[in-house]
Amino acid sequence: MALEADLAALAGCAHAVLAPMGRTAIYLAIQAIIKPGQIVVLSPLTISDVVNMVICAGGVPRFVDVEPHTGHLDPDRLEAALVGDVGAVLLTHLHGLPARVDEIAALCARHGVPLIEDAAQALGAQAGGRPVGGFGAAGVFSFGLFKHITGLYGGAVVCNDAALAARLRLAQAGWWEASPLRLAARAVHGLGIDVLTRSAVVWPVVWRTVRFGQLHAARPTGRLSSTDRAPRLRLSLPKALAGTMTGLQAGLVLDGIEDLERDAASRRRAARRSHEGLHGLPGLPSQAWPDEGAVWSCYPLAVANRSGFLDYAMRAGRDLASTTLHNCARLPCFAAWATDCPTAAGLQQQLVQLPTWPGYDDAEIDATITTVRGWYEGRA
Ligand SMILES: *Cc1c(COP(=O)(O)O)cnc(C)c1O
């Protein structure tokens, strides 16, 4: 189908196979690549269902800590983790920024371990001029509600191996198709979140209510868009994750792909404006300007006292969101695989996502910069 051809081309791969969600795509890829009981090495800084998909697919998670300035899997720690019966490395590209995937792909190749890229947040991003998703045995994309290209729900696996693509299709035989009702409910939910998180500043009634809640210790608005508030262990793929994408959803994603270049250029401009405006402050993605191939699903910032900062920002009229990522290596539901990953633990508590979406005003970006600077300069 047209979308699969587009996705394969975007990733520089021979094949793309659609899936109902990004997380299901991860499940399918791992299940098709590893043998049951093999270790899957991954970053703990992700959503809990990514770890669940590893487990549901028969893998044993092994967490390796991340780099402080990107939150990406640290290649320097990875080699030591490639011992024993490792079936795959799952590499997450966060915030639309490419991880150090060429180094990691080379390391995996040296050890004979298949690499799977979780590019759920990074469709269209490039590392060293090559598209992410196409560096290893398989790459995964998401078209979830909060991703920069959305089909309400949706995902895909890209790969070069025709036999692997055939296994990914076969595994989905007989899965249910999303009903128009479910999609409509999802769209309405998205609209509500959109209004609350994107237009809060220009919608005083909602805004005041939300701010009252924030200042009186209710949940911040950023949390409303969290899809991962009650992590739990899953041992087999839930029925809800075993559907297929509809033509309607594929159409939405195709529209998004058509605008991808323009939107990415706009996101890059917004990110650069934030980056330059925040120059010299701690907790930025990198002190140098990162790879031009980033698509910036947001501009990530790490702030030591995040709840204090978010209160301060809220008082200044800035509605900023915390990360929805967990340090999965310390979630109680994954206690059996608990690992000490101090950098991921810190980032989970510190990450804030500054908006970069196309159409987000320069004036808004500048107001956020002023607020962040104000916080650090002690005007709080
Ligand atoms: C969103 C996301 C997923 C899962 O995608 P869904 O389509 O929501 O299932 C997986 N990994 C990362 C890093 C994500 O951000």
PDBQT file of the ligand as one rigid body, heavy atoms in Angstrom, charges set to zero:
ROOT
HETATM    1  C1  LIG A 401       5.187   6.682  21.793  1.00  0.00    +0.000 C 
HETATM    2  C2  LIG A 401       6.336   5.798  21.945  1.00  0.00    +0.000 A 
HETATM    3  C3  LIG A 401       6.234   4.425  21.726  1.00  0.00    +0.000 A 
HETATM    4  C4  LIG A 401       4.937   3.722  21.474  1.00  0.00    +0.000 C 
HETATM    5  O1  LIG A 401       4.171   4.214  20.437  1.00  0.00    +0.000 OA
HETATM    6  P1  LIG A 401       2.584   3.971  20.473  1.00  0.00    +0.000 P 
HETATM    7  O2  LIG A 401       2.160   4.212  19.065  1.00  0.00    +0.000 OA
HETATM    8  O3  LIG A 401       2.023   4.945  21.456  1.00  0.00    +0.000 OA
HETATM    9  O4  LIG A 401       2.362   2.569  20.899  1.00  0.00    +0.000 OA
HETATM   10  C5  LIG A 401       7.377   3.667  21.816  1.00  0.00    +0.000 A 
HETATM   11  N1  LIG A 401       8.561   4.213  22.123  1.00  0.00    +0.000 NA
HETATM   12  C6  LIG A 401       8.697   5.531  22.349  1.00  0.00    +0.000 A 
HETATM   13  C7  LIG A 401      10.051   6.080  22.663  1.00  0.00    +0.000 C 
HETATM   14  C8  LIG A 401       7.598   6.367  22.276  1.00  0.00    +0.000 A 
HETATM   15  O5  LIG A 401       7.729   7.672  22.511  1.00  0.00    +0.000 OA
ENDROOT
TORSDOF 0
